């Protein structure tokens, strides 16, 4: 692996032949050069040109010179273990040059704040972190948002699955046997004094999640989840 200015000066035939041969070898090896110093350091080609390739064996990066010949741009990471690999945060562009996404792992903060709009690869751990940040806390308190309750309703008509129900029309039920439905939360021998009595624990808005069971002419019983 050699490097060369790629400029063949006027010189004797033998020297010109050697210079040409070295220039061809430099192009063939992407201008790579192994520095044997201590510590070894990266050595870019002595003469650069726009759109010139350079493989740096010390960083395993295949780079290309920008069109203004002012800096090196990362192309691929190359070594014997991974072969040619795309580097983190490689931009994916549309045919018109506009950004379509990033082949890379954006910061956890970007996902946790929800401010990032650029598509990218991401780890399951960061997806979990974003869900944990944005998901509504799940309360285990009775009648809290997100919890379920077996409830009766003395509003108008039986409920269908998916109906929105006002919490202040609901009351709690206890099922003591297949033929013994009692309202309230008292014992089987002492049910609530007023059938269908609204319980103060039910507030907010609920979603009916099961088919209604009619008891008498007006009541119904079903599974409801509080949604707000």
N, C-alpha and C positions, 0 to 999 in steps of 0.2 A: 504494500500500500504506500503510494507516494503522492506528493503534491507537486504542482507545477504552475507557473504563471500563465501557461497556455499561450505564451507569446514566443515564437521562434525567431530569435535574433539572427542577423547575418553572421555566419561563422563557418568554420571549416566543415567539410562534408561529414567527417566522423562525429564531431560534436553536434552538428545539426541533426544527424540521425539519432543520436542518443537523446537529444532534447525532444525530438518528435516522439520517440518511443516513450519517454517519461510522461509527456503530455497525454498521450493516448492511455497510458496506464492510470494516470490521475483521473481522467474522465471515466474509465472503466470501473474504478473503485470508488466513485463518488467523492473524490478528493479527500478520502479518509487518511488519517495519519496517527500512528501510535506513538505517543510521547513516552519515552522510557525514563524520563527524569523522576526525581523524588521530591514531592509526590508528582505523579503524572498529571499533566494538565491538557486541557483541550486546545487544539491548534487549528484554527480555521485556515483555509487556503490563503497563501500570501497575496494572491490577486483575486479579487471577486468581480462578478459580473451579474447583471440582473437575471433572475430566474435560474441561478446556478445551484446545483445540488451539492450538499456536503453531509457525509455521514461521520459523526463524531463517536468513535468507539469507546470513549471514556464516559459518555453520557447515554450511549445507545440511541441517540436521536438522529433521525434523518431529517435534515433541514433544507429549506430552499430560500434563496436570496429574494428579497422583495423586488418589485419592478423598478424601484428608484435606487437600488443598490445601496441601501442605508442600514439594513438590519436583516437578521436571519429569522425565518418563520418556521415553527415546528411542523413537521409533516407526520412522521410515524415514529413509534418506539420499536426498535428492532434488536432482538438478541436471540440466542440459541434456545431459550426456554419458551418464549411466547411467540417467536417469529415476528412478523410485522403486525403491530398492534396500534389501534387508535388511541390517542392521548386524551386524558380526561379534559372535559370542556372543549371538545372539538365542535366547531360550529357547523350546523347543517343549514345550507342555504337553498332557497328556491332558484329556479333558472334565471330570475330577474335580479338575483343578488340579495334579496331580502331574507332576513333571518327566519328560519322555520323552527329551529330548536337547537338543543345542545346535547351532544353525546357525552354526558358527564354527570357527576353527582353533585348537585347544588347543595349549598350549606343547609344544615338543619334549621337554622334561623329562618331561611327563606320559606321553608315548608311550614314551620310553626306559626309564622306571622300571616301566612296566606297571601303574601304580596307578590310573589313571583308569578309571572305570566308566560315565561319561556318554557316550552316542553323540554323534558330531560329525563335521563335515566335516574332512578332513585332506589335506595335500599328499602326493604320492608320495614326496617327499624325506623326510618324517617317517615314513612307513611303512617306507622303506628303513632309516632310522636305528634304528627299533624292531627290525627283523629283524636288523640287524647286532649289536644289543645282546643279543638273546635267543638267536639261533641258535648252536648249538654250533660251535666253531671246526673248520674242515675241515683235518685234518692230511694232509700228503702223504707222511708216513713209511710205509714198508712195514708192513703188518699193523696199522696204527693204526685206531682207531674211525672208521668212515665210509669206509674204503678197501676195495677189492675185491681178490680174489686167486683165481687158478685153482688149485684145491686138490683133493686126494684125501682120502678118509675111509675108514678101515678099521673103523668102528663096525659096528653091526648093521643090515643092510638098506640098500637104495638110498634116496636122498633124493628127495623131491618138492619142487617149487618152494614156498618159504615155510617149509620146515622149519627149526627152530632147531638149531644144531649146536654142540657144545662144541669150543672151539679146540684143546684138548689131544688131540683125536682126528684132527686134520687134518695133512696134510703137503703140501709144495709139489710141483708137477709142471712139467716142461718138455716141450713138444711139438716134436720134431725133424723128424718127417715124418708123413704121414697114417697110417702103420702103425707108428710107433716112439714109444711113450710110455715115458718114463723117470721114475722117482721121484727126488727129491732135486734139488739144484741143481748137480751136477757135470756133466762133459762127457758127450756121447753114448757115448763109448767106456768111460766109467768111472762108471756109475750108482751110486746109494747102495748100500752093501753089504747093507742089509736092506730089502727091498721094503716100502713102506708105513711106513717109519721116520718117527715124528713129529718135526716140526721145532720147535725151541724158540721160534721167532718167533711161532707160533700160540698165542695165549692168549685169554681172554675168551670171548664168545659171538658166533656168526656166524649169518647167515641165508642159506639156500641159494637162489640166484637163477636157476638154470638146471636143466634136466632132467639127471638123472644118466646117466653113460656107464659101463656095466659093463665091467670088465676082469677076466677070470677069473670066479671065483665070489663074491668078496667086495668087491673094490675098486670105487670109483666116482670119477668126476671131474666137477667142476662149478665154476661161478662162485659165489663166496660173498662177502658183505659183512659186515664186523664191525659189530655193533650195540651192543656194550658191552665 
